[in-house]
Amino acid sequence: WCEATILGENSYPEYARPNNGVTWEKNGFVFDNRWVVPYNPFLTKKYNAHINVEVAQGINAIKYMAKYIYKGSDRATLELQNQYDEIAMTVQGRYISPVQAVWRLMAYTTHEEKPAIMLLPFHLEGRHRVNFSVRLNDEQLAAAIRSQSSVFLDWMAYNAQHTDGRDLLYTDFPYFYTHTKNRGWHPRRKGQTIGRMPVAVPSQGEHFYLRKLLTVKAGARSYRDLYTIDGTTYDCPSAACRALGLTFDDSDWISLFDEVKDSSPANSLRQTFASALAHSQVIDPQSIWDRFKNFFSDDCARRIENLGDRLNPPPSDWTEEEKVHDYGLWLLGDNLRDLGLDWTNARLAGPSHDWTIREDNTLIASALNYNQEEERNQHSESISMFSSGQQQAYSTIINTVDTNIRPNTFFLQGPAGTGKTFLYKTLCNYYRSQGGIVLCVASSGIASLLLPGGSTAHSLFRIPIECTDSS
């Protein structure tokens, strides 16, 4: 029962199912509010079908919705072959889901962004892009450089000539103004556009500080005006940023992760954090990790669940939160090692647990997972039942393997019913009772069932087998 609808922050809503005593009976069964299926009356009536609509609650839902919206068409894994068969490729490789088919039949828009986004390039003085022909001489090249402008230069030129846009930041300008190559910036008559500047990182030096300055300084009329703070003109963007108090802490990185934490997956956030530690100056990495560790470790619970027993198990008294955060640190360590850093260089407290994946030892662990005492008893019982031929073959194989370190191959031949499989099993019992590894394989699945722990050779050793329509 639930007296009122409850909207969780990152979960499905729990709908109201009050215990008000209302019941109804059908076919001898009594129903109450717990049996009510959520539905939308308007959609049910309009489309004559059961359609339900739920609100995507929580800002964290954005990253998952965006991922599914932009992932594109359904995909399949294909194998390239030397023989080209167009008909077979079309029949086997082409796939259009019912949703895609209906969407195209109804001529719906397959991709749309609203409002439009305008990329706003920015550059240091004299470093804008210029297009010219290689056939120009020096004078013509100089004239071409002087005649060509940029979106950023046009923005400052408009502010120098007009006063109506001087209260706007560079990124806010496209919302009220539009830009053309020939006319530069002019007031917008219709539509809406959002401005976005390209990402810049501290390793880019003055370019990074120029971007930072443009996020707080509105209506710049020239580079000199842009670098002027409280009546003092500075030589470079970094000096202007220092005058504004923008470069004394990790606020840049905190702002960055605060902006992307809800739209970027955890592995991307960890990679970005590792790159920041390797290529930039982060003052207090531990505080950034502590602040955003829930987002850095967003995928760790699922990873731990999927890996299961393949992961080295953590202490039993750890909470789920401790496991997730510690495994997130372990994965961050992989990113740091790729960039040549260790935990000391990164100035971070590393993980408390060794989360090694025992993936490479899965086969070995399976081959050693036998009770040696049971194998020893089975070996003693089987060897007492040997015929003279079986005893001779057994002794030859045992003596050769135990005294010769070189690889050996034995071919056991005999009619059906002479005990070849029985000898195989006894050899397995002997070596497994000593803690050895024995891999039992056969050419077919039926034959492998007769062997203890048997499997097919192509499955165990990954032997490729090409299957055709006539196989």
C-alpha positions in Angstrom: 0.0 0.0 0.0 1.0 3.6 -0.6 -1.1 6.5 0.6 0.4 9.1 -1.8 2.6 9.1 -5.0 6.3 9.3 -4.1 8.8 10.7 -6.6 12.3 9.4 -5.9 15.4 11.3 -6.9 16.9 8.6 -9.2 14.2 5.9 -9.3 10.8 5.1 -10.7 7.9 6.8 -8.9 5.9 4.8 -6.4 2.3 5.4 -7.2 -0.5 6.0 -4.7 -2.3 2.8 -3.8 -4.3 3.8 -0.7 -5.9 1.2 1.5 -9.3 2.8 1.4 -11.3 -0.4 1.4 -12.4 -0.2 -2.2 -12.6 -3.7 -3.8 -14.2 -5.3 -6.8 -14.7 -8.9 -7.8 -14.2 -10.7 -11.1 -14.3 -14.5 -11.7 -14.4 -15.1 -8.0 -11.2 -13.1 -7.3 -11.3 -10.0 -5.2 -9.2 -7.0 -6.4 -8.1 -3.9 -4.5 -5.9 -0.9 -5.3 -2.7 -3.0 -5.3 -3.8 -4.5 -8.6 -4.4 -1.2 -10.4 -2.0 -0.8 -13.4 -0.8 2.8 -14.0 -2.3 4.1 -17.2 -2.9 7.4 -19.1 -6.7 7.7 -19.9 -6.1 10.2 -22.8 -3.5 8.1 -24.6 -5.4 4.9 -24.0 -8.6 6.4 -25.6 -6.8 8.1 -28.5 -4.7 5.2 -29.6 -6.8 2.3 -28.3 -3.8 0.8 -26.7 -2.2 0.7 -23.3 0.4 3.5 -23.2 1.9 4.9 -20.1 3.9 8.1 -19.6 6.3 8.7 -16.7 8.4 11.7 -15.8 12.2 11.2 -15.9 12.9 12.3 -12.4 16.4 13.6 -11.5 19.0 15.4 -13.4 21.2 12.3 -13.6 18.6 10.8 -16.1 19.9 13.2 -18.7 23.1 11.2 -19.4 21.2 8.0 -20.0 18.5 9.6 -22.1 21.0 11.5 -24.2 23.0 8.3 -24.7 20.0 6.4 -26.1 18.9 9.4 -28.2 22.2 9.9 -29.9 23.4 6.3 -30.1 22.1 6.0 -33.7 20.6 3.0 -35.4 20.7 -0.5 -34.1 24.1 -2.2 -34.8 25.3 -5.7 -35.4 28.7 -7.3 -35.6 29.7 -8.3 -39.1 32.6 -10.4 -40.3 34.5 -9.4 -43.5 35.0 -12.3 -46.0 36.9 -12.5 -49.2 33.9 -13.8 -51.2 31.5 -11.0 -51.9 27.8 -12.1 -52.0 25.6 -9.0 -52.2 22.4 -11.0 -51.7 23.6 -12.7 -48.6 25.0 -9.5 -47.3 21.6 -7.8 -47.7 19.6 -10.7 -46.2 22.0 -11.3 -43.3 23.5 -7.9 -42.6 20.8 -5.3 -43.2 18.6 -4.7 -40.2 15.9 -2.1 -39.8 13.8 -2.3 -36.6 10.0 -1.7 -36.7 10.4 1.6 -35.0 12.9 2.8 -37.6 10.7 1.6 -40.4 7.6 3.3 -39.2 9.6 6.5 -38.5 10.8 6.7 -42.1 7.5 5.7 -43.6 5.9 8.6 -41.8 8.7 10.9 -43.0 9.5 12.1 -39.4 12.6 14.1 -38.7 15.5 11.8 -37.9 17.7 14.4 -36.3 17.0 17.9 -34.9 18.6 20.2 -32.5 16.6 23.0 -31.0 17.6 25.7 -30.3 20.6 25.8 -32.6 24.1 25.9 -31.1 26.7 28.3 -32.5 30.4 27.5 -31.9 32.2 30.7 -30.8 35.9 30.5 -31.6 38.3 32.7 -29.7 42.0 33.3 -30.1 44.8 35.5 -28.9 45.7 38.6 -30.7 47.0 38.0 -34.2 46.3 34.2 -34.1 43.1 34.0 -36.0 42.8 31.6 -39.0 43.5 33.1 -42.4 42.8 31.5 -45.8 45.0 32.4 -48.7 46.3 31.0 -52.0 49.8 29.7 -52.3 50.2 31.8 -55.4 50.1 35.1 -53.6 53.2 37.2 -53.2 54.2 38.9 -49.9 52.2 42.1 -50.5 49.1 40.2 -51.5 49.5 37.9 -48.6 49.8 40.8 -46.1 46.7 42.4 -47.7 44.8 39.1 -47.3 45.7 38.8 -43.7 44.5 42.4 -43.0 41.3 41.9 -44.9 40.2 38.7 -43.2 38.5 38.8 -39.8 37.0 36.2 -37.4 33.8 35.8 -35.4 35.7 36.9 -32.3 37.2 40.0 -33.9 33.8 40.9 -35.4 32.3 40.7 -31.9 34.8 43.2 -30.5 34.3 45.4 -33.6 30.5 45.5 -33.1 31.0 46.5 -29.4 33.3 49.2 -30.5 30.8 50.7 -32.9 27.6 50.0 -31.0 26.5 50.3 -27.3 23.5 48.0 -27.4 25.4 44.7 -26.8 28.0 45.7 -24.4 26.2 44.2 -21.4 26.3 40.8 -23.0 29.0 38.1 -22.5 30.5 36.6 -25.6 28.5 33.3 -25.2 25.2 35.3 -24.7 25.7 37.3 -27.9 24.3 34.8 -30.4 21.0 34.8 -28.6 20.3 38.4 -29.6 22.6 38.8 -32.6 23.4 36.8 -35.7 26.7 36.6 -37.6 27.4 36.4 -41.4 30.8 36.4 -43.0 30.2 39.5 -45.1 28.2 41.6 -42.6 29.6 40.5 -39.3 27.3 40.7 -36.3 23.9 42.3 -36.6 20.7 42.2 -34.4 18.7 39.0 -34.7 15.2 39.2 -36.2 14.0 35.6 -35.6 15.0 32.3 -34.1 17.1 31.5 -31.1 20.7 30.4 -30.9 22.9 29.3 -27.9 26.6 30.2 -28.0 29.3 27.8 -26.8 33.0 28.3 -26.7 35.4 25.4 -27.4 37.0 23.7 -24.4 40.4 25.0 -23.3 42.7 23.4 -20.7 45.3 25.0 -18.5 48.1 23.3 -20.5 47.2 25.7 -23.3 48.5 28.6 -21.3 47.2 32.1 -22.2 44.5 30.5 -24.5 42.9 28.9 -21.4 42.9 32.2 -19.5 41.5 34.0 -22.4 38.5 31.7 -22.3 38.2 32.2 -18.6 38.2 35.9 -19.0 35.5 35.8 -21.6 33.2 34.1 -19.2 33.2 37.1 -16.9 34.1 40.1 -19.0 31.2 41.5 -21.1 31.2 43.9 -24.0 34.9 43.9 -24.8 35.8 46.4 -27.6 39.4 45.3 -28.2 42.0 43.1 -26.7 43.3 46.1 -24.7 39.8 46.7 -23.3 39.4 43.0 -22.5 42.6 43.0 -20.5 41.7 46.1 -18.6 40.5 45.5 -15.0 39.5 48.4 -12.7 41.3 50.9 -14.9 44.5 48.9 -15.1 45.5 47.3 -18.4 47.4 44.0 -18.2 49.7 42.5 -20.8 48.0 39.0 -21.0 44.8 37.2 -20.1 46.5 35.3 -17.2 47.4 38.6 -15.5 43.9 39.9 -16.0 42.5 36.7 -14.5 44.8 37.0 -11.5 43.6 40.6 -11.0 40.0 39.3 -11.0 40.9 36.5 -8.5 40.1 33.7 -10.9 43.3 31.6 -10.7 44.0 31.0 -7.0 42.3 27.7 -6.4 40.7 24.7 -8.1 37.5 26.6 -8.9 38.1 26.0 -12.7 38.2 22.3 -12.2 35.3 22.3 -9.8 33.2 24.3 -12.3 34.2 21.9 -15.1 33.2 18.7 -13.2 30.1 20.4 -11.8 29.1 21.2 -15.4 29.7 17.8 -16.9 29.0 15.4 -14.0 25.3 15.0 -15.0 25.9 14.5 -18.7 29.2 12.5 -19.0 29.6 8.8 -18.0 31.9 7.9 -15.1 34.7 6.5 -17.3 34.9 9.8 -19.2 35.0 11.8 -15.9 37.8 9.6 -14.5 39.8 10.0 -17.7 39.3 13.8 -17.6 40.4 13.9 -14.0 43.5 11.8 -14.7 44.4 14.1 -17.6 44.0 17.1 -15.4 46.4 15.6 -12.9 48.9 14.8 -15.6 48.8 17.9 -17.7 47.6 20.7 -15.5 48.1 22.2 -12.1 45.5 20.9 -9.7 46.0 22.3 -6.2 44.1 19.8 -4.1 43.2 16.6 -6.0 41.9 14.8 -3.0 39.2 17.4 -2.3 38.1 17.2 -5.9 37.8 13.4 -5.6 36.0 13.6 -2.4 33.5 16.2 -3.8 32.7 14.2 -7.0 33.5 10.6 -6.1 29.9 9.6 -6.4 30.0 10.7 -10.1 33.5 9.3 -10.7 32.2 5.9 -9.4 28.8 6.1 -11.0 29.3 2.9 -13.0 31.2 0.9 -10.4 28.3 -0.8 -8.8 27.3 -2.3 -12.1 30.9 -3.3 -12.9 31.3 -5.1 -9.6 28.0 -6.9 -10.2 28.9 -7.9 -13.7 32.4 -9.1 -12.8 31.1 -11.1 -9.8 33.6 -13.8 -8.6 36.2 -12.7 -11.2 37.0 -9.8 -8.9 39.2 -10.2 -5.9 36.5 -9.9 -3.2 36.7 -6.9 -0.8 36.5 -7.1 3.0 33.2 -8.5 4.1 32.5 -5.6 6.5 32.6 -3.0 3.8 29.5 -1.1 2.9 28.3 -0.9 -0.7 29.3 2.7 -0.8 32.8 1.9 0.4 33.2 -0.8 -2.3 32.0 1.5 -5.1 34.3 4.4 -4.1 37.3 2.2 -3.6 36.8 0.4 -6.9 36.4 3.8 -8.6 39.8 4.8 -7.2 41.2 1.5 -8.6 39.9 2.3 -12.1 41.2 5.8 -11.8 44.6 4.2 -11.1 44.5 2.5 -14.5 44.0 6.0 -16.2 46.9 7.4 -14.2 49.2 4.6 -15.1 48.5 5.1 -18.8 49.6 8.7 -18.3 52.8 7.7 -16.4 51.5 8.7 -12.9 51.3 6.9 -9.6 49.3 7.8 -6.5 52.2 9.7 -5.0 52.6 11.9 -8.1 48.8 12.4 -8.3 48.7 13.3 -4.6 45.8 11.0 -4.0 45.1 8.3 -1.4 44.9 5.2 -3.5 42.4 2.3 -3.1 42.5 0.3 0.1 41.8 -3.0 -1.7 43.4 -4.9 -4.6 40.6 -5.2 -7.1 42.6 -7.5 -9.5 40.4 -9.2 -12.0 41.1 -12.9 -11.9 40.1 -13.2 -15.5 43.4 -14.7 -16.8 43.2 -17.4 -14.1 39.6 -18.6 -14.6 40.6 -21.6 -16.6 43.3 -22.6 -14.1 41.0 -22.1 -11.2 38.4 -24.3 -12.9 41.0 -27.0 -13.7 42.2 -27.1 -10.1 38.7 -27.2 -8.6 38.8 -30.9 -7.8 38.9 -32.8 -4.5 42.3 -34.5 -4.5 41.2 -37.1 -1.9 38.2 -38.2 -4.1 40.4 -38.3 -7.2 43.0 -40.4 -5.3 40.3 -42.9 -4.2 38.8 -43.1 -7.7 42.3 -43.7 -9.1 43.0 -46.5 -6.7 39.7 -48.2 -7.5 40.1 -47.8 -11.3 43.7 -49.1 -11.5 42.8 -52.3 -9.7 40.3 -53.1 -12.6 42.9 -52.6 -15.4 43.4 -55.3 -18.0 47.0 -56.2 -19.1 46.7 -53.9 -22.1 45.4 -51.0 -20.1 48.1 -51.5 -17.5 50.8 -51.4 -20.1 49.5 -48.3 -21.8 49.0 -46.6 -18.4 52.6 -47.4 -17.2 54.1 -46.2 -20.5 52.3 -42.9 -20.4 53.0 -42.2 -16.7 56.7 -43.1 -16.9 57.2 -41.0 -20.0 55.4 -37.9 -18.7 56.9 -38.0 -15.2 60.5 -38.5 -16.4 60.6 -36.5 -19.6 60.0 -32.7 -19.6 59.6 -32.6 -23.3 56.1 -32.4 -24.8 54.8 -35.9 -25.7 52.0 -37.2 -27.9 50.4 -40.7 -27.4 48.0 -42.4 -29.7 45.7 -45.0 -28.1 44.1 -47.4 -30.5 41.6 -50.2 -29.8 38.2 -51.5 -30.8 35.1 -50.2 -29.2 34.5 -51.4 -25.7 38.2 -52.1 -24.9 38.3 -49.4 -22.2 40.0 -46.5 -23.9 37.8 -43.9 -22.1 38.2 -45.8 -18.8 42.0 -45.3 -19.2 41.6 -41.6 -20.0 39.6 -41.1 -16.8 42.1 -43.0 -14.7 44.9 -40.8 -16.0 42.9 -37.7 -15.1 42.3 -39.1 -11.6 46.0 -39.7 -11.2 47.2 -36.2 -12.1 44.3 -34.4 -10.5 45.0 -36.2 -7.2 48.4 -34.7 -7.3 47.1 -31.1 -7.9 48.0 -31.2 -11.5 46.1 -29.6 -14.4 44.4 -31.9 -16.9 42.4 -30.5 -19.8 40.1 -33.1 -21.4 39.0 -32.3 -24.9 37.4 -34.2 -27.8 36.5 -33.4 -31.4 32.7 -33.5 -30.8 30.4 -32.4 -28.1 29.0 -36.0 -27.5 32.5 -37.4 -27.1 33.5 -34.7 -24.6 30.5 -35.6 -22.4 32.3 -39.0 -21.7 35.3 -37.2 -20.2 35.5 -35.7 -16.7 35.3 -31.9 -17.1 35.5 -32.5 -20.9 34.9 -29.9 -23.6 35.3 -29.6 -27.3 38.8 -28.7 -28.7 37.5 -25.8 -30.8 35.7 -24.3 -27.7 38.6 -24.7 -25.2 41.4 -23.7 -27.5 39.4 -21.2 -29.6 40.0 -23.1 -32.8 38.2 -21.3 -35.6 35.7 -23.4 -37.5 34.2 -22.0 -40.7 30.6 -23.0 -41.1 28.8 -22.7 -44.4 25.3 -23.4 -45.6 26.3 -26.9 -46.5 28.2 -27.7 -43.3 
